[in-house]
Amino acid sequence: MNYPSQLIEEAVNELSKFPGVGKKSAVRMVLHLLKQKEQDVTKLGEAVIKLRTQIQYCKRCGNVSDFDICNICASPKRDQQTICVVEDLRDVMAIENTNQYNGTYHVLGGLISPVNGIGPDTLNIDSLIERIKTENTKEIIMAISATMEGDTTVFYLSKKLKDMPINISSISRGIAIGGELEYADEITLGRSIALRVPYNI
Amino acid sequence: MNYPSQLIEEAVNELSKFPGVGKKSAVRMVLHLLKQKEQDVTKLGEAVIKLRTQIQYCKRCGNVSDFDICNICASPKRDQQTICVVEDLRDVMAIENTNQYNGTYHVLGGLISPVNGIGPDTLNIDSLIERIKTENTKEIIMAISATMEGDTTVFYLSKKLKDMPINISSISRGIAIGGELEYADEITLGRSIALRVPYNI
C-alpha cells in the first residue's frame, strides 16, 4: 500500500502489530487518532509507554502490580494457603470479577507450547514450587484452559507436585449455566454426563 | 472491572477509545504490549504521538502530507484539471492503489451529517469551490459512498457547482466485477439494469 505520509506509514506499521489488527484496521485507527485532540493522543501514547516501562510484577505470585507485593497477596482477608494457578492476568481479572474466590493466585505467564518455543523454564513454575514448599500451602486449584497447551501444562505441573502434601483440584467443566444442550459440543456434553454431580433439593 | 494495576487501567481506558475496541480487546492489547520489548512499545507510543502532533495537510487538496503541497498535487505527470472529490484519505489510498486515476484529489474530511452535527461548514468545501474558480478545472468526479450522508453531500455539492463551467461525474455503481448476481442487493441489481451500458465486442 502507498501511504501519503511517512508519519501515517509508521503509525500503521506499529498499530498493525497488535493481534487481530490488519493494515486496513490500522488505517482506520490512524484516521480516528487524527480526529482526536492532540492532548488526548499524547495521553494514549504516554499511557502505552508508561505501561511497558513502569510495570511491576508481584514478587510472590507473578501477577501485575503497582507494588512489590500485589493487593491480593498482601490482603489479610484472603486465604493464603490456597493457590489458584492461572495462565495470565486476564484469568485473574475474570476470577476476581466472580467474587467467588478468596485465595491467592499464581500467574504462570503463559502455557507450555513446544511449537511456539515455550518450555516450562520460561514460565513461573519454579517460583510456584518454591511457594508451596515455604508457605505451607494446602490446596492448588488449576484454572487453566482445556486446550492442548493447557492440558500439557496441567500434566507437567501435576507430575511436579505429586509427591507434595497438598490437594490438587481443577475447575469444573461442563455445560455453561444458561447454556443450551443442543449447542454444546459433543466432548463437553459427554464429559458433563460422565462427571455428573448429585442433585440436591 | 477491577484492574490489578493503575497502569493497566489507564492503558485499557485509552486503547478502548479506538473504534471497535472494547474493554476486553483492550486488555488483550495490553497483554500483547507487556510481552513486547520496551523499545518496541516506546516506538509505538512515539509513532502515535508524532502522528498527531507533526501531521500536515496539503494546502491545496486537504490530503494528509509530509509537505505543504502533497506529492499528487505537486506531480507534473498528473492531470491538474481533474479533481476527484473523496471523503477521507482512505479513499485516496484505495483509488491510488487501482493505478487507474491520473488526476488530483480533494479530501472533504467527512460527509454532511446533521445527526452528528457535521454541517457543510466543517468540511473542506469552500476550498474546493475556490480551487475550481482559480485552477481552470474541467471535471469533478464524485467518489463518495452511496449512503445517506454521502448522497446528502453529493446533492449539496452539485447544487453549489451547478452554475460553474465544469463537468460533474460520479463513479459508476453496479454489480462488482466477479460478484454473483444472486448475492447482490435488490437496489444495486435494479440500478445496474437501469444504468446498463452498451456491450462492445
Interface residues (C-beta under 8 A of the other chain):
Chain A: M1 N2 Y3 P4 S5 Q6 L7 I8 E10 A11 N13 E14 L15 K17 F18 P19 G20 S25 V27 R28 M29 V30 L31 H32 L33 L34 Q36 E38 D40 V41 T42 K43 L44 G45 E46 A47 V48 I49 K50 L51 R52 T53 Q54 I55 Q56 N63 V64 S65 D66 C70 N71 I72 D88 L89 R90 V92 M93 E96 N97
Chain B: M1 N2 Y3 P4 S5 Q6 L7 I8 E10 A11 N13 E14 L15 K17 F18 P19 G20 S25 V27 R28 M29 V30 L31 H32 L33 L34 Q36 E38 D40 V41 T42 K43 L44 G45 E46 A47 V48 I49 K50 L51 R52 T53 Q54 I55 Q56 N63 V64 S65 D66 C70 N71 I72 D88 L89 R90 V92 M93 E96 N97
